[in-house]
Amino acid sequence: MKATNPNQQSLQVLLKNNSSALKLRQLLTPEPGRFQNFSRKYKGLLLDFSRVAIDQDIFQQLLELAVQSGVAQQREQLFSGELINNTEARAVLHHLWRSRAFSGHL
């Protein structure tokens, strides 16, 4: 995949240069605080990247790419029910399947 912005390009270079050195088994053994370093919580949702073959530099680049790409704004649009499903011109509903509030959207 060809990167379209500088953060993507930088991340691809970082991954390419470090991929052979990033072996998950090796990363987990010497790094007991890996879960705390590579996980985030948001409104009861746990995002755990500790079992992914990344290091701190790659994780930081991913976070910066998320900020640059507007992930937070898109997440808020999703959860507020805005019309973000462009192909069907409606709000997405699949996140509600795990919620007791789904029946109100039928």
Helices and strands as residue ranges (DSSP letters): H 6-18, H 24-28, H 34-37, E 39-42, E 45-48, H 56-69, H 71-80, G 94-98, G 100-105
